[in-house]
Amino acid sequence: MNQNNTIYAQAEVHNNYGVRLFKENKYAEARQHYEQAIQLKPDYLQAYFNLGLLFIAETQLEKAIIQ
């Protein structure tokens, strides 16, 4: 496995864990994992999408639109 695949796999783990936390209404923790996924892989669109959903759930609509 090359370095790019490893980074993508780590980003995917953070994103998936964020989804799990989001479903448990643990928004602050979910946000940290989405942001970690984005930091690891800045073009990981699913993490941006999930972060936008989180902002909507927190009624932070202005931030959701930006994401």
N, C-alpha and C positions, 0 to 999 in steps of 0.2 A: 504494500500500500504506500503510495507516495504521499508527500507532505500535504498537497492540496486535498487529497481524499481524506486524510486524517483531520484536517481543519474542518472540512465539510461535515464529517461524522461528528465532531465535537459540537459544531454549531447545531446540527440536527438534534443531538441529545438535549442541548439547552432549550431549543425551541419546543421539543416534545414534552419536556418536563414543565416548561412554562404553560403549555396547554393543560396539562394535568392540574397544575396549581390554579389556573384560571377557572377550571370546572369546579374546583373546591372553594371558589370565591376568595382565594388568597392572592389578591391583585398585586400587592407590593412585591411579593416573592416572584410571581409570574413575570412581572415587568423586568425584574433583575435578570431573569433567564432569557427573555426575549432580547434585551439589550446586550447580553453576553453573546448570544448567537449572532447578532448584527455586528458586534465588534470583531468577532472571529471571521465572519464572512459578510462584508458590507453589501454584497449583491444578493443576499438571501431574502428573497421577496416574501416568502411565507412568514418569516419572523416579523417583517414590517407590517404585514397584513394583520397578524395576531396582535401586535402592539396597538395597531389602530382599533381593533375590536375591544381591546382592554380599555383604551381611552373612551370609547363609546360607552362601555359598561360603567365606567366611572363618571360618565357624563362630562367628559372633557372633550367636547365636540370640536373645538378649535384645533387641539392637538391631533385628534383623529383625522381631520381633513388633511393636515400636513403629512401624516404618515401615508 
